[in-house]
């Protein structure tokens, strides 16, 4: 890390001035200036592909800018490696956490900088445990240093990542979508953590597509669009609608463009369905209807979807499609009956990231497209292009690898399979997690269009405003059981949270 002589100090913990970056002919950033005040939460927002990740990778030393400077504590910095940035007190906490699940909390916090023991090549476990407790207590966190990470909730894993950064003397934390994998309760825990850190003097750059969170916790905001800074200033001067307009360049008058649809006959009837993770689930879903599934993380929502779609076996109970009893034992059974499952983890279990986007679209449907034994690449590309138009998919073409697409466009790839397969029943698990507001609206419009065409949709979401914006009914799950079946227009978010979080008879 190269530093020039110190200049006059300022109120800013960090200044990035005139930052530009190109990758070949693609201009990712153009003349970006970001100034972050000491001890504040500064929101960085923008659509997928707006330049947020590139800017933060420059800040963390992963990339070097083509032009521009970084100022830290009155000094100009030239960071060639992530270790340079960390040594200067800047830590990046990525959306995909980098914890070792088989190690304890303390071992993860001090990994690579373990306190040395008396013998060469050993470390002092007791000191490491004590230092972890002291660090957690100093910042108001309640964790057990001896606990293994593998089964901890997402909010606790985020706290561990923060403790790792603080153990390395980080003074600026960059938090990338910290609540994307969290339910409502965990979101509240993490937002309170961010507030505590800020009050204690830690400077935080907070990246999120959840604008309600941004408005709640950030004092300042910078909005990026197409590699440029469209707005920077105090958060108090903006409403969510103003932020959205700066992000997408237009008004999105209705985030939830759901029209009135006449509900038809029963599409799916579930009676006393049980598996190892869910118990005695019963409900009906009609053609043209959109039902949401709410509940805390671990309530059994994903497990229900997996049983319905043949990914996990049922122990007892029955399922009817269109009035006929069916046994869905495998995903192939589900597909053959017009049921399509969209996983909550598009990168790990939804896509083959290194394969062409067109292949990702058609892979589950090759037999239905007449390509069970022989591929017709020209026809496959035609189908992919037609589907891309229906989805407003932004790509460089059907041959582009799925990994080259933004998160929102990757999600559209997964949804596109249901279009190609002409699936009648869609089971969607967190379909808008980690994507920007414009891509969310595109997906809401697609879901509404499918309902208008008479298809049935079951959507699992941790985003209650989303469920209230697009569904007809909401199923509430708690501890593997269905505890309520509510008409969306006749209930409230507070009532749903109460049902999801509190056992009957308890307060």
N, C-alpha and C positions, 0 to 999 in steps of 0.2 A: 504494500500500500504506500503510495507516494503522497506526501503532504507538502503543501507550500507554506510559507510563513503565515502565522496567524494574522487575520484581519479583524476589524472591529466586530465584536460580538453582537448578536441580534436576538430577537424574541423567537427565532425559528430554531427548532431542533434539527431541521433538515431542509435543504433547498436543492431542488433539481431545476436547472435553468437551461432553456433552449435545447432540450434533448430531442435528437432525431435518430432514427434507426431504420435501415432498409435491409431486406433479405433478398438479394438479387434485384429483380425489377419491382418487388413489392415494398412499398413504403409503409412500414408498420407504425412509426411515430414521426410526427413533424412538429418541431419547435414547441415541445411540451415544457411548461414550467409548473412545478409543484412545490409549494412552500407549506411546511407543516409546523404549526406552533408547538412549543414545548409543553408537554403534559396534557395534550388534548387528544380527542378522538377525531381523526380526519377521514371522512368517507371518500372512497374512490369507486365510482360507479360507471357503468357503460354496458352496452350490449356485448355479447360474445364477439370477439374479433375487433373490439374497439381499441385495444392496445394496452389494457390494464396489465396483463401478464408480462408483456414485453417490457413495460416500464418498470415493473417490480423485479424482473430478472436483471435489469440493468442496475437497479438499486442494490440487489443482493450479490452482484458480482458475477452472475452467470453469463450475461452478455455485456459487451462494452458499447457505449454509444458511438455513433458516427460523428456527431457533434454535440456540444453541450457540456455542462459541468455539474458536479455534485458538491455541495457545501455541507460540511458536518462540523458543528461547533466552531464556526468561523474559519474552517480550513477547507481548501479545495482537495478533493479526494479522487484518486484514480484506482479503482478496485479491479484487479485482474482476476480474482478468484473469490468464491463465496466466503472463504476463511478471512479474507481482507475485510469484507463487509461486517462479518460477525465480530472481528477484532475491534472494529470501530463502534460496536454497540448496536448494530442493526441485525435483527433476527427475523427470518421469514418462516411463518407457520403455514404450510400448504394445506389445501383442501384434502388431499390424500395424505393422511398422517403417516409419519415415519417411525412408529414405535415397534419395538420387538415384543410380540405378544407373550413369549415364553419367559420373559424377564419380569421382575417386580417393578413397581413404580420407582423405587429408589435407584435400581439398576438402570432403568431407562433415563432417569433424570441426569445421572452422572456418567452415562456411557461415554467412554473415551477420555474422561477427565476424572476418573475415580481417585479418591484420596488414597495415597500410598500407605501400605502396611509396613511393618518393621522389616520384613524379609524382602529381598529384591524380587520384583515380578509379582508381588501380591498387593491386594488393596485392603483397606480397613472397612469391613462391613458395618460395624457398629457406628463408626464415624459417619459413614454414608447415610445410614438410617437417621441418625441424629440431625445431620445437616439437611436432609430432606424434610424432616418434621419442622425444623426451625424455619426453613425457607417457605414452606406452606403456611405455617402459622403467621409469619411476618406479613404475608399478603392475604390473609383471611381465608385460606383454603383448607377444607377438612378432608384429608386423604390418609390412607393407611400405607406407609412406605413399603410394607412387607407384602402387599397384595399384588398378585400377578395381573398383568394388563389384559390378558386374552378375553376375559368376560366382562370387562368394564363398559359402561355406557359411553356413548360418543362425547357427552359433555365432560365426563371425567378425563377421557383421553385428550381432549383439548386443553384441559387444565394441566395435564402432565406435560404437554408440548410447551405450554407457557412456562412451567417450572424449569424445563430444560433450557429454555432461552434465558430465563432469569439467573440460572446457575452459571451461565456463561457471561454474566454481567451485561445482558442486553438492555438498552435504554429505549430503543425504538422497536416495536413489534409490528410486523405486517401480518395481518390475519386475513387469509383468503377463504371466503365462504365458510366461516367457522360453524355455522348452524345448519348447513345444508343437509346433514344426516340426522338431525335432531327433531324430536317431537316438541310439543308446546312447552312442557315442563322443563326439558333440557335447554330449550332456547332461553327461557327466563333465567336459568342458572348461569348460562354463558354471558348473557347481557349484563347481569349483575357483576360477573367477574370482570368484564371490560370496564365497567364503571369504577370498580374498586382499584383496578390498575391505574386508570387515569387519575383518580383522586390522589393516588400515592406518587404521582409524578411521572409515570411511564407514558411515553408518547405512542399512540396507536394509529396505524393506517388500516382502516377497516374496509374490506372489499366484500360486497354482498349484492345479490339480486333481490333480496327481501327489503324493499324500500321502507316498509313500516319500521324495521329494526334501525335502519340508517337514520331515519327522522328522529327516532327515540334517543339514540345514544351519541350521535355525532355533533360536534360543535361547528365543524367546517366541512365543506364538500367540494370535490373536483369531479366534473362530469366529462368523460371522454367519448368522442364519436369519430369513427374512421381515422384513428390515430392522432386526433387533435383535441386539445382541451377546449371544450365549448363553454364551460362555466367554472369558476372557482370563487368561493366566498363563504360567508356565514350560512349555516344551515337554517337559521331562523328566518331567513329571507325567502325561503322556498317552500312550496307545497309539493306533495308527491306528484301531482299533475305537472308541475313545472319541471321537476326532475325528469319525468318520463319524456316530456317534449324535447328537452335538451338531449336526452339519450338517443331518441329515434328520429328527431327532426320533424315530428308531426304530432298532432294530438291523438291520443288514444282515448276517445270519449267514454268507451265502455270496455273495461278490462275483461268483462265476462259476457261476451256476446251470445247469450243463450236465448233462443226464441221459444215460443209456445209450441209444444208438440203433443199431438194426441197419442196417448198411451194405448197400446194394443193388448193382445192376449199375453198370457204368462210365457216368458221365454225360458226362464230358469227357476226351478223350484227345488230348494234345498231343505231336507228334513232330517233333524237330529244328527247332522254330520259331525263325526269326531275323528281325530287323528291323535298322534302323540302330543300335539301342541294345541289343538282346539277341541272344544267339547260341546256337543249338543247344539250345533248351529242350525237354525231354521230361518229361512226368508224366501220371498219371491221377488223376481226381477222381470219386468214386462218389456216387450218390444217397444222401442221408442223412449225408454226410460233411462235416466242416468242416476245411479245410486252411488253414494259415497260411503267409504268405510273410515271411521275416525277411531282414534285411540292412542294411548301413549306408546312409545317404543317398547316392544316386547309384549304388547297386548294380544298378538296373534293374528294381526291383519295380513302380513305377508304369508304366514303359514296357511291361512284360509285360502288365499289365492293359489298357493302351490298345490293344495289338495284338489281344488276345483279343476286345475289344469293338468293334473296327472304327474306333477313333479314329486309329490309326497303321497304315500298310500293312506287311504282312509281305514279306520278300524271298524266303524259302523256308520249307519245312516244311508240315505238315498239321495240321488240327484236325478232330476227330470229335465230334459230339454224338449221344449215344444210339446209337453204333455206325455213324453215317452221316457220311461226309465232307462238310464244309460250308466255304463261303468266306464269311467275315464281313468285308466290305469297308467297311461303314458302321455307325454306331450303330443305324440303322433295321434293318439286317440282324440285328444282335444282338437287338434288341427282338422282332422277328418270330419269332425262334427261342427266345424265352423267357429270354434273357440280359440281365440288368440290371446296369449299372455305376454305382457310387456314388463320385463323385469325392472326392479328399482335401481339396478347397477348396470348401466349400459356398457361401461368400459370393461367390466370383469366378466359379466355373464350375458350381456346382450349383443355384443358385436365381436367380429373378428377384425381387430383394428388394422392389421397389416394387409388385409384383403381389399380389393376394389369396392367402392361404395355400391356399385350395381350388384355385386355378388352378395353383399350383406342384405340387400333388399330382397333378392329372389331366393336365397338359400333354403328357407323352409318350404318353398312353394314350387320347387322344380318339377315335381311329378304333375302337379295341377297345370303347369305351363307346358306340358308335353316334352319336358327335358329330363325325364327320370334316368335315361341311359345315355343320351347324347345331348350335349350342350349346343345351343344355337346362339352364339355370342352376339350376333347382330340383333336378333329378336330380343335377347335379354337386355341389351343396351336400350333398345326402343322402349321396352316396358319400364325400365328404370327412368328414362327421360320423361315419359308420360307421368309417372308417379311423382317425380321431382317437381313437375309443374303444379300438380294438385296440392303438394305440400309447401309450395314456395321455398323449396330447398335450395340453399346457396352452396354450390360446389363448382369445381373446375371441370366437371364431367364425370360420367359413370366410371371411368377408370381410375379416378383419384382414390387413394387409400382412405378408409374410414377415419384413420388417425389424423388426417389432414383437415378434417371438418371441425367447426366449433361445436361446443357442447349441445347447443340447441339444434343444430343440423344433424348431429349424431342421433339425438333423440328422435328427430323426424325420420331418420333411416329406420329405426326400430318400429315406429308406428306405420311406416310405409309398407311393411310386410303384411299388416292386417288388411290394408287396401288391396294389395296384389292378391292375397289369398281369398279376398272377398269374405272375410270373417263376419259373422253375424253377431257374435257376442265377444266384446272386448273386455279383458280384465287388465287394468292398468295400475301398476304399482309405482307411486310417486312419479308420474309422467313428466312433471315440470321441475323436478329437483335440479338445482344448479344451473338453470338457464335464465336468460335475460327476459325482460318484460315483453319485448316484441315477439320473441319466439313463444313465450307462454300464450300470448293472445292468439297466435297462429294455431297452437295446439287446442286451445279452448274452442276456436272456430271449427276445427276439424271434428272435435268430439260432438259439438252441437250439430254439425252437419250429418254425422253418422246417426245421431238420434233422430233427426228429421227424416232420414231415409229408412227409419224403422228398425235400426240396429239397437241392441241393448248394451249398456256400458256400466261396468262396475269399476269404480276408481278409488284407490287407496291414496290418501294424502295426509301429511302432517300439517298442511297449510289450511287452517279452518276457514279463512276468508275465501280461499279457492273452492272448498267444498260448498260453502254457502252461496257462492256465485254461480255455480254450474250444475248443481245436482237437484233432483226432485225429492229424494229421500236420503237420510243419513243413518247408517247402521253404526252403533257405538259398541266397541269391544273393550273388554277389560279382563286381563288374566286368562285369555283363551276362550272367553265366553262372550256371547252376544247379549248385551245388557239393555239395549234400546233400539227401536226401529222408529225413526222420527220423520215426519214430514218437514222438509227443510224450511218452508215458509212459515211454519207454526212453532219454531223453536229458536233458540239463541245460541251464540258461541259459548256463552258462559254456562248454559245448561249442558251443552255437549261436554265441555271440559269437566264439569262437576261429575257427570256420569262416568267419564273416562278415568277419573282420578280417585274417586271416593267410593268405597264399598257402601252398600245400603246399611243404614243404621249408624254410620259413622259421620263425624263432622270434621 
